[in-house]
Amino acid sequence: MTGLVSALRSLAVTGAAVLLACAGAVASPAAAVPEPRAPREFVALDTVDRTILREMRYTTAHNFVGEPVDGYRQPLCVLTRPAAEGLRRAQRRLLARGYTLKVYDCYRPQRAVDHFVRWAGDLADERMKAEFYPLVAKERLFADGYIAERSGHSRGSTVDLTVVRLPAARTRPYVPGEELTSCSGPRAERFPDSSVDMGTGYDCFDTLSHTEDPRITGAQRANRQLLKGVLEAEGFVNLPEEWWHFTFRPEPFPSTYFDFPVARRSVAGH
């Protein structure tokens, strides 16, 4: 009888231990999945050249979506090292002529592209239409090529940028809810930007943004050619539909679309 009692007590203790272990497992939060980090070939542009200006639009509400975009944690330009070094060489050419580069967007996480796609599918959200796509119906953004499910920016060697005359003026902050003006209107009527006059604002969904559009003449055309010329001399190729869009060739990652966040920690130690 004593042996039976001992066996039952042992069974009870073992069962209680199992129940406590299970309760602990349920109560414990799931292990956090670490954020992806950039390969060592990626760097923050300001570690390569501190003189290039930054106006990282997608960390703010001043963009065609009208809010900070997913994946942009800090106003940082991240690029593959060859692209960053190409910009440094182009910057030297411009500084000698009294200008500087200013970047609007560099590496773009896939989650940011997914944000654009969701936004484009919400036809009721047109809060930024008056500035960024006043002449284009939102339901046409995919068909006309303004929005896509993949972006070359996510490969890390594409950059959106402009030229600023020195000494550089500062662009005033955008105030959410302020009256919007068309990106394709005369410079005096567009949202103020420290950029030289390129004929349209940045991210303007309009055929006037095509680099060689024949309606762009005089100083505006000369400014586009200045940007294009200095970048082409250092290995960049322009996207003909966007005067601001350039890709360094050859790309270190020509077929990989990354999704690490735009943040200093993503490239820490590189």
N, C-alpha and C positions, 0 to 999 in steps of 0.2 A: 504493500500500500504506500509505503514511504517512497518507493521508486516511482510510482505513478504520480504522486503529488509533485515530486521534483521535476518529472518530465513535463507536467502541465505548466508549472511555474516557468520553466525554460522556454516553452512554446509561447507563453504570454509575453515574456520579455522580448523575444525575437520579433513577435508580431508588432509590438509597440514601437520597436526600433524601426521596422519597415514603414509603419504609418507615419512616424515623424520624418523619416527621410523623404517620403513622397510629399508630405505637406511642405517641407522645405523646398523641394523642387518646384512645386506649384507656386509658392510664394516668391521665389527668386525671379527677378526680371530676366528676360532673355538677354543673352550676351549681345552687346552692341556690335554691329557690323562696322568695321573700320572704314573710313572714307578712302576711296582710291587716291593714290598719289601719282604725280607725274613721273614718267621715266626720266632718267638723269639727263637726257638730251634737251630737256626743257629748262628754261631760266626765266626769271623776272627781268623784264627789259631794263629796269632801273639799276640792275647790277652790272649791266653791260654799257649803258649810256644814260647818265643822269640828266643830260641836257634836253632830251626829247620830252615834250609836254604830253600830259595825259588828260583826257576828258572822257572818262569811261562811262559812256551813256547808259549802259545796261545795268549799272548799279543804282541808277536813279529812276525817277518817273518820267524823265524827258526822253522818251523813245516812242515808237509807234504802238507799243503795247499799253503804255501809260502807267507802268509800275515797275519796280525793280524786278529783274528777270531771274528765274531760278538758276542757281549755281554760281551767281556772281556774289561772292562773300565780301570782297574788298575791291577798291578801285585800282586794280593792278593789271598791267599788261604782261601776260605770259606768252612766250613763244619758244619754238625750238631755237637752240643756240645759233645755228646758221642764219636763220631769219633775223634774229636779234642783232647779230654782227653785221648783216647786210644793212640794216637800218642805221647802225652806228656809222658805217661808211657813207651812206647817203646823207646823214646828218652833217658830217664834216663838209661835204660839198655845199650844202645849203647854208651852213653857218658862215662860210667864206663869202657868200653872196648876200648876207644880211637877213636870212630866213631861218626858221626852225621847223621841224616836223612836229605834228600833234596827232596822237593816236586816239581813236574813238573806241575801237574794239580790236582784240587780238585773238588769242585762243578762246574758243567758245565751247563750253560743255554740251554734250548731247542733251542733257536735261533742259538746257536753255532753248535748244532747237525744238524740243518737245513742247515747251511752253509756247513758243511761237505758233506751232501747229494747232495747239488747243485754242489759242486766241483767235487764229484765223477761222476756225470752225464755229466760233461764237459770233454770228452775224449781227447780234444785237449790240455788241460792244464796239462802238465807233467813237469813243471818247477822244481819240487823237487824230481822227480822220482829217479834220480841217487843216492840220499842219503837214502830216506825212503822206497822205494819199487822197488829196481832195478831189482828184479827177478820175480815180479808179474805184469801181464798185468792189466792196470787200469780197464778195463771192468770186471775183476774178483773180484774187491774189495768187492762188496756186496755179491756175491756168496761164497766167501772165509771167510766172517765174519769180515773183517777188518773195514767196514763201515756199520752202521745200522741206522734206522730212530729213534731209542730210545737209550739212554745210561743210565746205572746205575749211572753215575756221576750226572745226573740231579736230582737224589733223595737226594743227599747231603751227603752220607756216604761213597763214593768211592773216592779213592785217588791214583794217580800215583806218585811213589817216588823211591828213590834209597838210597844208603849208601855212605858217603864220609868219608875218613880217615882224622883225625885231625893231624896237623892244616890244615884247608881246603884251598885248592888252589882255585883260582877264574877261572871260565870258561870265555874264551874270548868272546866278542860279535861276533855274526854272521853278516857278511857283505852281504846284498842281492846282488846276482849276482856272488858271489865267486864260485870257482870250488867246486863241491860237490863230496864227497866220500861215498862209501857204508856203511850203518849202520851195515851191517853184516860182514864187513871185519875185519882184525886184529886191535887191539886197536890203534896201532901206526898210522894206516892209516885212522881211523874214525875221525869225527869232535871231537876236544878235549873237554872233559867233566871232571869236578872235581870228578865224581863218580868213585868208585872202578870199576874194569873191570868186567862187567856182561856178557860179551860174545857178546853183541850187544849194539847198542845205544838205546836210548829211542824212542818209537813209531816206532820201526822197523817192517815193514810188512814182516815178514819172519818166517818160522817155527823154526829157531834158537832162536826166542824169547820165545818159549814155555818153561816154567819154568824148566821142567824136561827133556828137549831134551837131549838124550844120547850123542850127540856130544859135549856138554858143560861139560868139565871135569876140574880137578885140582882147581886152585885158582878161576876161574870163577864160577865153581859150588859151591865152598865154600862161595863165596860172595852172590850168590843167596840164599843159605840156611841160611846165616846169616840174611838177610833181612826178609825172610819168617818166620824164627824161632821167631824172636823178635816180629813180628807183630801178628803171630798166637797166641802167648802167651798172647796177649792183646785183643783178640777177633776179629781179622781181618781174612778174608778168601781170598786166592789168586785166581785169574782167571788163570787157567792152561796155557792158550795161551799167556799170557803176564807176564813176570817176575816182572814187575813194578806195576801191577794193583791189588789193595786190597780193599775189602769192609768190613766195620765194621758191625757186626751182634750182636743183632737184629737191623735192620734199623728202625729208628723212622718213616720214610715215605717210606714203602716198595713198594708202588704203585703210588706215586705222582711224576710227572715230572715237576719241577719248571722252570720258565723262568725269574726270576729277574736277573738283570745284576750283574756281578762280580765287585763290587765297595764298598767302605767303607760305603757309605750312605745306601746301602741295609741292612746292619746289625748294623747301628748306634744305640747306646743305648742298645744293647743286652748284 
